[in-house]
C-alpha cells in the first residue's frame, strides 16, 4: 500500500476530473467512488479513488470551500518531447499557462499549466535511462512559508521512515525577486515516494491550503497518534483526521483501512461512523469501533 496518497478537493468535479486524468495517462484506472454522508450545511460528498501511471490518488467533491493554486503541483517526467506536447495540449485546454511550453536551462521541453479544474502540472522532458517516478508532487513554499523549504524537507525526512534528501540547490545572489527565497530546487523521498520542493522566487499572496492535501495511511492508533503529534500545528485546522503542519501543508492522518472503517457494515452503521468522524479531530479507532456496533461506554 502507498503510504502517502495525494488528495484533491473539488467543488463537484472530482469524478469528472479523475476520468479526464485517467484518459491522458497510461496505466491509469478508476478504482472506486463512494458517497460520504455529511450533515447540513455541508451535505454529501463523493470520494473518488483512482490511479495515474500506477500511482494512487484520491479526490473528493465536497463544495466550493478550497481552490487549487500553484503551491502544490504534479511534475510529470516525460520520456519524449511528443509526450510533453500531448499532455500539454490536453491539460492546457480550458486552463491557464504558468510557464510557456518551450526549452529551458533545466529541460529541453517543459511547460507549467493549470488545467481546467485549477490543478497545476509541470511537464518535463527527462532524458536518459534513469528510473524515475512518473508523477512527483512539488511543493512551492510561498507567502509566509517562503524561505522554509529546506527546513520543511529536513523535518519531513526525519518524520517518515525510508526517507532521504537527494539534492538541495539554492538561489544565487540576485536570482530570486523575493528576498526570502533560499532553495530554488530540491528533491527528496518520504517513505520511498519522490517529492520535490522550492521556495517561490517571487512575492505572491497565495500559500498552501486544503485543496491539495496528503493522506497518510497509518497501520494502527499508535501511528495515528505519532503523525498527529508531529504534524498538527494549527488547532483551528483540525477536523475529521485533517491537520496542518507548521508550514501550512495539509495532511489527513487516517487508518490504512479507512475505506472499510467508513463504508463497511450496514447502512445504519455507516451513518453512525460517518457522523462520528465528522465530529472528531484526531481519529480515535476504539471510539469508532464502539459507535459502529452501538456499544456504549
LOLO-963343 format. One line per field, with one value per residue (C-alpha): residue number from 1; residue in one letter; z negated, x negated, y negated. Coordinates in steps of 0.1 Angstrom, whole numbers, plus 2048, in hexadecimal, padded with zeros to 3 digits. Each point is the difference from the previous one (the first is absolute). Example, Ala and Ser with C-alpha at 12.3 -4.5 7.8 and 13.67 -1.06 7.14 Angstrom:
! residues 2
k = (1_2) .
r = (A_S) .
Z = (7B2_807) .
X = (785_7F2) .
Y = (82D_7DE) .
//
This chain:
! residues 297
k = (1_2_3_4_5_6_7_8_9_10_11_12_13_14_15_16_17_18_19_20_21_22_23_24_25_26_27_28_29_30_31_32_33_34_35_36_37_38_39_40_41_42_43_44_45_46_47_48_49_50_51_52_53_54_55_56_57_58_59_60_61_62_63_64_65_66_67_68_69_70_71_72_73_74_75_76_77_78_79_80_81_82_83_84_85_86_87_88_89_90_91_92_93_94_95_96_97_98_99_100_101_102_103_104_105_106_107_108_109_110_111_112_113_114_115_116_117_118_119_120_121_122_123_124_125_126_127_128_129_130_131_132_133_134_135_136_137_138_139_140_141_142_143_144_145_146_147_148_149_150_151_152_153_154_155_156_157_158_159_160_161_162_163_164_165_166_167_168_169_170_171_172_173_174_175_176_177_178_179_180_181_182_183_184_185_186_187_188_189_190_191_192_193_194_195_196_197_198_199_200_201_202_203_204_205_206_207_208_209_210_211_212_213_214_215_216_217_218_219_220_221_222_223_224_225_226_227_228_229_230_231_232_233_234_235_236_237_238_239_240_241_242_243_244_245_246_247_248_249_250_251_252_253_254_255_256_257_258_259_260_261_262_263_264_265_266_267_268_269_270_271_272_273_274_275_276_277_278_279_280_281_282_283_284_285_286_287_288_289_290_291_292_293_294_295_296_297) .
r = (X_X_X_X_X_X_X_X_X_X_X_X_X_X_X_X_X_X_X_X_X_X_X_X_X_X_X_X_X_X_X_X_X_X_X_X_X_X_X_X_X_X_X_X_X_X_X_X_X_X_X_X_X_X_X_X_X_X_X_X_X_X_X_X_X_X_X_X_X_X_X_X_X_X_X_X_X_X_X_X_X_X_X_X_X_X_X_X_X_X_X_X_X_X_X_X_X_X_X_X_X_X_X_X_X_X_X_X_X_X_X_X_X_X_X_X_X_X_X_X_X_X_X_X_X_X_X_X_X_X_X_X_X_X_X_X_X_X_X_X_X_X_X_X_X_X_X_X_X_X_X_X_X_X_X_X_X_X_X_X_X_X_X_X_X_X_X_X_X_X_X_X_X_X_X_X_X_X_X_X_X_X_X_X_X_X_X_X_X_X_X_X_X_X_X_X_X_X_X_X_X_X_X_X_X_X_X_X_X_X_X_X_X_X_X_X_X_X_X_X_X_X_X_X_X_X_X_X_X_X_X_X_X_X_X_X_X_X_X_X_X_X_X_X_X_X_X_X_X_X_X_X_X_X_X_X_X_X_X_X_X_X_X_X_X_X_X_X_X_X_X_X_X_X_X_X_X_X_X_X_X_X_X_X_X_X_X_X_X_X_X_X_X_X_X_X_X) .
Z = (800_809_7DE_80C_819_810_7FA_816_7F5_81A_7FE_814_81B_7EE_815_820_7FA_7F6_820_814_7F1_804_826_806_7EB_807_7E4_7F1_7F3_7EB_7E0_7EF_7F7_7DF_7F0_7DE_7ED_7F0_7EB_80C_80A_810_811_80F_80F_81C_7FA_81F_7FF_820_80D_818_80F_7E5_7E4_7E7_7FE_7ED_808_7F0_80C_7E0_809_80A_7E0_80D_821_810_805_80C_7DD_806_824_810_813_81C_80D_826_814_822_80C_810_7DE_7F2_81D_7FD_7DB_804_81B_7EA_7DF_80D_812_7EC_7E7_7F9_80B_7E3_814_826_812_80C_7F8_7DF_7F0_7EB_81B_826_7FF_7E3_7F7_7E1_803_7EA_80F_805_7DB_7F3_7F8_809_815_809_81F_805_819_7ED_815_7F9_7F3_7DB_7EB_7F6_7F0_81B_7EC_7E4_7E8_800_7E2_808_7DF_804_7ED_7DB_806_819_7F5_7EC_81A_7F3_7DC_80B_815_7E3_7E8_817_806_7DB_7FB_81A_802_820_808_80F_80D_823_809_7F4_818_7F5_811_809_7F7_813_810_7EC_7FF_7DC_7E6_7EB_81B_7F9_811_826_803_7EA_803_7E3_7F8_7E4_7FA_822_812_814_7F9_80C_7F0_804_7F1_817_810_802_7E5_804_7EA_802_7EB_7F8_7F9_7FC_825_803_7E2_7F9_7F0_7E9_7FE_7DC_7F4_7DD_7E6_7F4_823_803_7DF_80B_821_7F0_7E5_819_81B_7EF_7F9_805_7E9_814_81E_7EE_80D_80B_7FF_813_7F2_80B_7F8_7F7_824_80A_813_7FA_7F6_7FA_7E4_806_7FA_81E_801_7FE_81D_7EC_7E1_811_818_7F2_7EF_802_80C_7DC_7F4_81C_7F8_7DB_808_81A_7E7_7E5_817_809_7DB_7FA_804_7FD_80A_7E2_80C_7E0_7FD_825_7FA_7E3_812_81F_7EC_7E8_7E1_7E4_7E9) .
X = (800_7F4_7F8_807_81C_806_824_812_81E_81A_822_813_7E8_7EB_80C_800_7DC_7F4_80F_7EF_7DE_804_807_7DF_7E8_7F7_803_81D_822_81E_7FF_821_818_812_818_7F7_81F_7FB_818_80E_7F4_7E4_814_7F5_7DD_7F4_7DF_7ED_7E2_7EB_7DE_7EA_7E2_804_7FF_81D_814_820_818_820_81D_80A_809_7EF_7EC_7DD_7EF_7E0_7E3_7DC_7F2_803_7FD_7FB_7E0_802_7E0_804_7E9_805_808_81F_80D_7FA_813_81D_805_7FC_81B_819_7F9_7FE_821_817_7E4_7E5_7DC_7E8_7E0_802_7F7_7DC_7DC_7F1_7DD_80C_814_801_826_814_821_813_826_81F_81A_825_807_7E4_7E7_7DC_7EA_7DB_7F8_7DB_7EB_7E9_7E5_7EC_808_801_81D_816_823_819_814_7EF_811_7ED_804_7FB_7FB_810_80C_7FB_7F0_7E7_7DC_80B_7FB_7E0_80D_81F_7ED_7EA_81D_814_7E2_7FB_825_805_7EE_7ED_7F9_7E3_7F6_7F1_7F6_805_7F7_801_807_7E1_7FD_81B_810_820_817_80A_7E6_80E_7FB_7E3_805_805_805_7FD_809_807_813_819_806_7F2_817_7EE_808_7F0_801_7F5_805_814_7E8_81C_814_824_81F_80A_7F4_808_824_817_807_7E1_7F8_7EE_810_7E9_80B_7F9_7FF_80F_80A_7DC_7F5_81E_7F5_7DC_807_81C_7E8_7E4_816_81D_7F3_820_81D_819_7F9_806_81F_80A_7DC_7F3_7E5_7E7_7DB_7EB_7F9_825_801_820_7FF_81A_7F5_816_800_7F4_821_814_816_80C_803_816_814_800_81F_825_80E_808_7DC_7F1_816_7F6_7DB_801_812_7E6_7E3_80F_7FF_7DC_7DF_7E6_80F_807_803_80C_81C_80A_801_818_816_802_80E_814_7EB_804_7E4) .
Y = (800_7DD_7EF_7DC_7F9_7DE_7F4_7E7_7EB_7F5_7EF_819_80C_81B_81E_7EC_7F4_822_80F_7E5_806_826_7FA_7EF_816_824_81A_7ED_80A_7F7_815_7F7_7E4_7FD_7E7_7F2_7F6_7DE_7EC_7DE_7E7_813_81B_821_803_817_811_80C_818_803_809_7EB_812_81A_7E7_7FC_7E0_7F6_7E4_7F2_7EB_7EE_7DC_7DF_7FB_804_7F7_80E_7E9_806_807_825_80D_822_803_81A_810_804_816_7EE_7DD_80E_80C_7DD_7F0_819_7FB_7DA_7FF_814_7EF_7DC_802_7EA_7FA_7E5_7FF_7F9_806_804_820_7FD_806_7F6_803_81E_812_800_803_7F3_7EF_7F6_7FE_7FF_817_7F8_80A_7EA_81C_7F7_817_7FD_814_807_814_816_80F_81F_823_7F8_80E_7E3_7FD_7F6_7E6_7ED_7E8_7DF_7E8_7DB_7ED_7DF_7E1_807_821_7F2_807_81F_81B_80E_800_813_819_809_802_817_816_806_806_81C_821_80A_7DB_7EE_7DE_802_7DD_7DC_7E4_7DC_7DF_7EC_7DC_7EB_81F_7FD_7E2_809_7F9_81D_81B_818_821_800_826_81E_825_818_820_807_825_807_7E7_7E4_7DC_7DF_7DE_7DC_7DD_7E9_7E8_7E6_7EF_80D_7FF_825_81D_824_809_81F_802_816_816_820_81F_814_824_80B_824_7FA_7E6_7FD_7F5_7E8_7F1_7FD_7ED_7EB_7F4_7F8_7F0_7EE_7DD_7EC_80A_7EC_817_821_812_823_80C_7E1_7EA_7E6_800_7E2_7F8_800_821_814_825_81A_819_81E_826_813_813_7DF_80A_81E_7EB_7E6_815_824_80E_7F9_7DF_7F7_808_7EC_7E2_802_802_7E3_7EA_808_7F9_7DF_7F6_80C_7EE_81C_822_816_824_80F_7E6_806_826_7FB_7E8_816_81D_7EB_808_7E7_7F7) .
//
